[in-house]
Amino acid sequence: MKVFHAVTEAKEAKELAGGAIALGNFDGVHLGHQALFAEARRQGVTAAALTFNPHPGKVLQPHLAPKLITLLPRKLELFEACGLSVAIVQPFSREYARTSATAFEESLLDEVGVRHVVVGSDFTYGEKRSGTVETLREAASRRGAQVHVVSPVAVEGVVASSSRIREYILEGRVSAAHRMLGRPFDLDGMVVAGAGRGRGIGFPTANVDTQNELRPAPGVYAIRVRLKEELGGSWRPAVANIGVKPTFGGSEVTIEAHLLDFSGDLYGKELRVQFLERLRAEQRFGSVAELVGQIKRDVEAARPVIARADS
């Protein structure tokens, strides 16, 4: 997939002349977003997505900006997995936010030359969101182009949305997030040195240091992990604890993964962690022996969950 780092770059390359482009922030690349990409591909021309970086909310209302489900590198990886040939990552600034709706139309339809624009039914654009689906239709029609409006995608009666998925993840409802994402929620991180307590009690853990903004609620999860250097390889079963390790009087929230039936050195390795199901809330135990007993039960509870994901 080819990535342009501004609309002006795409204009100069002329790769999207006559092509189809889906418009949106696409945080999470959930089933609703995937429906837009599928519509773009259906046009039988070069299919692309236009997204913004940083998220407009972080520029316009930083105190209210959402925690991102997917950082930009992961988002682009998912774009490619959805069959897109081109991505445009438009830098978003206060100055860009003042772009008029007319100027936005001209940039895509005249300068880049797209002939198919794919949007959701509530899409707005331009300064103060003055552009609507209808104004976009009119602008496209004047140029012999088409606007394709894709209806929201509902999962078990609930519309798939980035905000709803964020809520699910923050509540620890990762299986519900999975259903809207069309895949398990994941994050990437580097394995760094921890206190070594897990190894001391017979359950060595990989302490995952992640830049991901969004993390599931504290608790114990059935997960799968994969070394980033082996992204085409198999997933390894694991159990993760997210929290402060209250039994040991901790105060810093960490993500620690215990890989099942595994021995080896993971320090300095990059892992991708997939969250499959929350097994229980984090809790404080009266003794290390009680904690070890519960970890054994967690491991046994995780195995069938992971087996279902593998099948």
Secondary structure, DSSP 8 states (H G I E B T S, - for coil): -EEESSHHHHHHHTTTTT-EEEES--TT--HHHHHHHHHHHHTSS-EEEEEEES-HHHHH-TTT----SS-HHHHHHHHHHTT-SEEEEEE--HHHHT--HHHHHIIIIIII--SEEEEETT--BSGGG-B-HHHHHHHHHHTT-EEEEE---EETTEE--HHHHHHHHHTT-HHHHHHHHTS-EEEEEEEE----HHHHTT---EEEEE--S----SEEEEEEEEEGGGTTS--EEEEEEEE--GGGT--S-EEEEEETT--S--TT-EEEEEEEEEEE-----SSHHHHHHHHHHHHHHHHHHHHHHH-
